[in-house]
């Protein structure tokens, strides 16, 4: 036994000498994190180059320069556009409303100037949208209108790309004030390998793997051979068990199933590269390009998503640019230890009060701005109003004291109601107070009432074709209120993760939307990439659904052409493809929500075991 102990002590001394020559694991990880934070805080030259290249490609499409006639014919095909864009948010629909304004005279009873656009059942956009786009619609040349509208949508897409990059940096990089992230990161270091996500290597093992596995990997680099490490660990466990007479923790049979560091694959990319990748995936993908610039419809449905992303970005202000109350108090304590004068103490107390005042003012300002962007998105569609919950939770996370958290949430909700009332008041001034209720029914009631629904990737257009007229009102109420039923369960389970909650809301809205498009599906996939800790827990069914999603989309376009253009097919062919599309998409939504719940469950279990 003495020989064993002397051998252990000798090996331990040699190992200590070797470790003294090398930098510690903490310094290595800190230096790596510092380099990653500096590289992720600003776009690389390669990313900027790709943005410039695809901006030039968009310019060629907008200006219609060098595009063959055959390619232009396929891009403007009605079958392709039915799956790509929503016909309600197109330049063609705006021209219909403007033509109605020019055709009819202003009614004397309403007192407004835009009420004639809602004559009949042709125009269904809110009046402020038509008023804002009127300067472009007043241009005489149709080509100039297309160019101006295409340039505007190109700028909107570029702004969305930068918003995705900024949100990704704030969610994944700037986590200095995020208590939930720090809580999760500390628990991941203590998490047992049996409940650790198996796909943690996708975005870099050092970011998601527990401290035990990462520290062992760094220690192995400083030792001579792996055999000596295993022998030393066995000898240490035997000697410690004989001295303490306790069972080893974790058990030996668990250690046999523990994955070795050499068996872990190389990461696909670092977690700090995800913001740039999301920006490039959105802006350089052909789906957003064709939706906004690649056809004559010029869909502006991306404007609603821009307002939503701006609201989320504004609610994350505290992750990079604001000093919390706790930091002000820490500064006060440090100054108290150095200076003990009464005058200096009074100045420090005043500085803390000023910090609290500046903090509350900044919170009100950001809450007002975030609520304004959300009110604009909710003005275009009703469902984005549910995003007030994750936005209020994000604003709440930026405050340390409980009273400030309540004030932040109340301020956000109050500003949202105020801005929404102001927007509706402006709409009433445009169409007249008497005509305002009728206009609201023709705008918001049109989309949620499933009136004149054309064939699309959803299921409700086919359902209401087959429904008897006397049951129509009942099913309108059921299907219009169906997505709102899932709001409270998602909020109850994902209240710790507001961004994942907003991503689940986006999935939920596309699944129950009257006219879902490929663009809606694509932007939700982009948001999923900004939740890597949920992605690494998603199962194989999600991968199968993502790969299989392209099949019903292609067959839907083909069946649309066969039924409505050539007259060979029928509506049942299209319905089967829509059913498969929604089934695959619902599978992805279910996998994402389940993965987020597993993430929260493992963290709670680890927290319970460590207490």
Secondary structure, 3 states (H helix, E strand, C coil): CHHHHHHHHHHHHHHHHHHHHCCCHHHHHHHHHHHHHHHHCCCCHHHHHHHHHHHHHHHHHHHCCCCCHHHHHHHCCHHHHHHHCCCCCCHHHHHHHHHHHHHCCCCCCCCCCCHHHHCCCCCCCCHHHHHHCHHHHCCCCHHHHHHHHHHHHHHHHHHHHHHHHHHHHHHHCCCCCCHHHHHHHHHHHHCCHHHCCCCHHHHCHHHHCCHHHHHHHHHHHCCCCHHHHHHHHHHHHHHHHHHHCCCCCCCHHHHHCCCCHHHCCCCCCCHHHHHHHHHHHHHCCHHHHHHHCCCCCCCCCHHHHHHHHHHHHHHCHHHCCCCCHHHHHHHHHHHHHHCCCHHHHHHHHHHHHHHHHHHHHHHHHHHHHHHHHHHHHHHHCCHHHHHHHHHHHHHHHCCCCHHHHHHHHHHHHHHHHHHHHHHHHHHHHHHCCCCHHHHHHHHHHHHHCCCCCCCCCCCHHHHHHHCCHHHHHHHHHHHHHHHHHHHHHHHHHCCCCHHHHHHHHHHHHHHHCCCCCHHHHHHHHHHHCCCHHHHCCCCHHHHHHHHHHHHHHHHHHHHHHHHHHHCCCCHHHHHHHHHHHHHHHHHHHHHHHHHHHHHHHHHHHHHHHHC
